[in-house]
Amino acid sequence: MSEILRTSSESNERDSTGLRFPEDPNQYSENELLSDPAKRFHVNPADFAIFSNQAEKGENWGDRAEVLPLDETMGRFVKATADCIAVLAGEDNKQKMPAADHIIYLDKSARPVSWLNNVFWDAFTDKPRPEHSYLAIDRMEWFARTDTPVDSSGYIKDADGESSHVAHFEDFLAENVSAEDIARIRALYIPGGIEEEDVEKIMSTPTGLEGKNITIVDEVGRSGSTLNIAKYLVSRAIPEAASVNGYTYWEAGMQVSPNGEHQMRSVPVWYDAASHLGRGIGDVNEAFFAERHKDYPSPKTRAQKFGAIVLGQFLDLSKEPGNRSRQLAQEIKTMRKEWDDGHIMMPMPDHYSIKKWRDRLESQGIEFMPQRPGMPAPKNAYIKVREDISHRPSVP
């Protein structure tokens, strides 16, 4: 019997007084779970106050956002994480992207992606986890920094000052990026920091990333401009890298209006354009790092002061209102435990091994079979279990 099944049956408690919540899978015997696998895939809503709020808009323009069933949300995040890890580990057979030697997560919203990847890494690959860092690169800030004519909604302005289309990387006035700004980014990757803010010296100082493959991870993409701007900046800052690649974690989906306007159907539950809270890092704040270097002078803090245009302000999470960052991190750890216990069903992955995915589900009693017209699918059919999970009510 597989380890997954042993974990479930060994913790089986048929006495309902020991249940954590009404649908707790531990109330069923292993035979009951094998005959009706959908019962296996439940997590305790009390453990996921943040993830319980994941919402998505419908496919049609104007459809309102609806909160997803929690068990559906769990599956989506596990799938997104497994796919991301497969790409970073060089185990994706689709993109053929080289394995990352160093990962750069874009702050603020991709920082929780790093938490998910770190917690789940050994669940999806045997490869060692690469070193990682964070850069706060926001497309709107860099459009402004380069005088790219973009309005507050992210649309390019035409010659008459009218908004014409969503700004793409092709609209980015890369020629206006200064040599100093490139050196500011490179300074952050010089081991030990910098002794002086000299552009030529910084650009000639090794970073340790020579000949390495760098992969930049963004949490969600609309036009792809943020990720492509980040790739451009890092490629110029570390030209000795073997490659600079990009990957978007979340499949946002799109709604298209009758006049061709696009908007995302969903973003990860922690994303909030109006607040920096809940992701473990603050906004870009050059004054913070200038003061920090003044209080703690060193080559490292000098590099941070110089490169502060792409650094989020460090936060004391013990003082964060609502304790949201720590709560999110704890829910991610609990999600890993529920995955290990076999209580989360991953939908079909895009980049993670299909064989590993199928093997796991088959060990949990799920069968893959074609749907016959006019015939209901049996309880243990993959399509039936997916349907059950997606139709569950959201957490009240």
N, C-alpha and C positions, 0 to 999 in steps of 0.2 A: 504494500500500500504506500502511496506517495506521502512525503512529509506534510504536504498540504492537508491531506485527509486525516492524517494522524493528529495534527494540531487541532483540527475541528472536533474529532471524535473524542480525543482525550480530555478536552475541556467541556465536553457535553454535560449539561446540567438539565435534566428533564423536570426537575422540581421548579415550577414557575416562580416560587418565592425568591429564587436566586437570579432572576433575569434582570438585566440592566435596563431594558426597554422592551416594549411589547413584541417587536419583531426579532429579538435577539436570536441569531442562528444557533446559539448554544442550547436552545430548548429542544432541538430536534436530534434524532439519532442520525448516524451516518447514512443508513439506508433511506431514511426519509429525505435527506438532502440529495442523495443520488437520484431518487425518483422525481424530485421536484427541485432542481438546482437553484431556481430563483430565490428560494428561501435562504440560501447560503449568503446571498449578496445584500446584506443590510449592515449599516453602521449606526452607532448611537448618535442621534441628533444632538444630545447634550454635549458631546465632545467636539462639535464643529459649529460653534456659534457664527464664525466668520464665513466658512465655506457654505453654510446653509443659505447664504444670500446670493449665490451665483445666479445671474439672470441672463436671459438671451431674448432678443427680439425675433419675431417670426420672419419668414422668408420674404413676405410682401412689404412693399413700402408703406409705412404708416402703422404696421403692426407694433403693438406695445411690447415692452420687455416683460417677460414672465419669469418668476423664480423657478429654477429647475429642481426636480426631485434630488435630494441630497445624494442618493446612491448613484444617480446618473452623473452628478457633478464629480463624485469620487472617481468614477471610471474615466471621465474626460481628463482630469488632472493626471491620473496615473498614466494614461496613454500619452499625453503631451510630454510628460517627463521621460517615459521610456523612449519615445521617438527622439527627444533632444539628446539623451545620453547615447543612444545608438549613433547619432551623427557625430557627436563630440569624440566618441571612442573610435571613430573610423569604421564602424560596423554597419553602416547604411549602404545597401546595395543599389539605391536609386541615385543619390546625388554624387556618389564617388568623391566626397569631400575628404581630404586627408585628416587623419586623427589629429586632434588639437594638442599641441604641446603647451599652449597657454590659452586660457579662456578669459575674455573680457566681457563682463556683464554691464549693460548700460543702466546706470542709475537714473531714476529711482526705481522704476517698476520692474526691472529685471533682477533686482537684488533678491526678492523672494524666489525667483527661478533658481538662483544659485543655492538657496536653502533646499529646495526640492531636489535638485540634482545631487547635492552633497548627501542628503539623507537617503536617497534611493539609489545611489551610484552602484553599489555592490549587489543590488537586487537585479540589475539588468545587464551588467557586464563584468568580466573578470579583469579588464584592463585597469591599470592604475589611474587614479583620478588626477588630472593635470592641475597645476597651479592655476590660480585665477586672480583677477583684479577687477576693479570697478572704475568706469569712467562715466561722468555725467555729461552726456552729449545729447542735446535736445535740438531737434531740427529748427524750431522756431527761433531759438537763441542764435543758431549759426546762420540762419537766413538773415537775421538782423545784423549779425556781426560782419557779414559780407555784403551788406546793402542789397541783398536779393529782394526785389519788390513783391513782398508777400503781405496780405492783410491779416488781421487778427484771427481769421477763421482758417488760415492756411492755404488761401487761394492766391495765385499769381495775379498781379495787377497788369493790365495791358497798358499801351501807350496813353490811353485816355484816363487812366486811373481806375478803370472798372475791373472787377474780379472776373477772371476768365476760366481758370481751371485749377484743380488741386495741385499744389506745388510738388514737383517731382525732383529727383536728384539732377535731372537734366537742366532744371531751371537754376540750380545752385551756382552762384558765381564763385566757383572755386579759385579763380585767379585772384580774388580779393582776400584769400586767407594769407595772413602775414607769416613770414619766416619765424617771427618771434612766437606766434601762437603754436606753430608746429613744434618749436623747441620746448615750449611749456609742457606739451604732452609728453615729449620724449624724456624730459627731466624726471618725470614720475617713474620711469622704468630704469633709471640708472642706479645700480646697486649702491647703497650707502648714501645716495643723495648727491647734491651739488655744492661746491664751494663758492661759486659765483654765478651770476645770471648772465653768462656770456653765450650768445646764440651759437656762434661757430664752435666753441669748445664743447658745448652740450651736444651738438649734432655730430661731433667726431668722437664722443665718448661711448664705449660699448655699453649695451644694455643687457647682454646675456640672452637676447632673443634672436641673435644672428642665426640664420638657417633654420629657424623654428616656424612651425605652422601656428598661426594665431586665428582663433575663431571668436567673433564678436556675437553675442547673444542679445537680442532685443525681445521684449516680452510680447509685443503685438505689433502688427504693421497695418497701415492704411494704404499709403502710396509707396512704402519702402524707402522713403527719402531719409529718415533718421538712420537706418542701418547703413545705407549707402554713403551718407555723409561720414558716419563713423568709420567705415572701411577706408574711405579716402583719407581722412585725417591720420588714422593709425598707419596706413601705408606710407604716407609721407614722413610721419614721425619716426617710424622704424623701417626704413627702406631695405635693411639687411635681412628682414624676415623672409623665410622661404615662400610664405603665402599669408594673405589676410583674407579670411572668409567670413561669411555672415549667416546667421540662422535666426529665424523667428519662432518663438516658443508656442504661441497660442494661435489656433485657427479661429480668426474672428468672424469669418463669414461676411457676406455683404448684402445689403439691400440696395436696389437700384430704383430711383424715382423715374416717372414717365419722361422727365427731361434729361435723364442720364446722370443725375447726381448719385454719388455713392456714399453710404454710411455703414459702419461696422455693426454687426448684429450683437456682438458680445466682446467684452474685455475681461481679463482675469479679475476675480472678485476683489483683489486688493488694490486695483487701479483706481485712482481718484485724482483727476486733473486739478481739482480745487484744493487739495490738501496734501502735504508731504507726510502726514502721519501714517503709521501702520506698515512702513516698509524698511524700517531700521536705519534710515539715513535722511538727512535734511536736504534743502535746496542748495544750489551753488551759492557760496558766500565767501567772496575773496577776503573781506574784512576779518572773518573768523580765522582764516589761516595766516593772515598777516599778524594778528594778535597772538596766535598760537606760537609762531616763530619767535616773536618778541619775548614771550614768556619762557619758551623752551628752545633756545637757539641751537641748531644742529644742522648738518648738511641735509638730513632727511626732512626736517620741517622747512628748510629753505626751498627744497624741491617742491614741497606741497604748497608753499606760499606762491612760488613762481607758476606752478601748474594748477592753481586754484580755479581757473576758468572751467575746468572739467572735473571738479571734485565737489561732492555733496558734503555739507557740514556734518561733522560727527555729532551724534546725539547721545545724551544720557538716557538710555531706554528705561531706567528705573523711574524716571520722572515724566515719561511720556503720558499725556492724558489718555485714559482708557486702556493703557497697557497693551495697545493693539498689536504692536510689532512682536512682542513676546508671545501674545496669544496666538498669532498666526504661526510663529515658529513651533509652538507646542502642538498646534493642530496638524502641522506637517509631520511631526514625529509620530503623532497618533495615527495619521493616515498610513505611514509605513508599517506600523504594527498591525493595522487592520488588513493591509495587503498581505503581510506575512501569514496572518491567520486565515487567509483565503476569503475574506469578506467583501472584497472589491472586485468587480468584473471589469476588465479592460476591454473597450471596444476594439475592433480590428485596427492594428497600428499601421502607420504609413511607412515608418523607417525601421522600427524595431523588428526583430526576427519573427516572421509569421510562424515558423515551425515552433519556436519556443512558446509563442502565444497560444497556438492550437494545443500543444502538448499540455500546457497548464490547464486549459479549459476542459479538455477531455479527461484529465485526472480528477476534475471536479464534477464529472457526470454529464457534461454537455456534449451533444453530438452535432456534427455538421452535416446537414442533409438538405437537398433541394426542396423548396416549398411547392407542393402540388396544388394546382388550381382547384378551388372549391373544397380543399381538404384542410382542416385546422392542423396547425403544427403541434406535435407532441410537446409536453411540458419540458422535456430535456433538450429540445432543439435550440440551437444558438439564437435563431431569429425570434423564438417565443420568449426566451429569457430576456433578451434585449428589449423586447416590446414591453414586458412586465415592468422592467426597471424604469424605462422612459415614461411610463404612464402612472407611476406612483405620485401621490400628492406631494407638494413641496412642504417643507417644515413650516408650520404656522407661526 
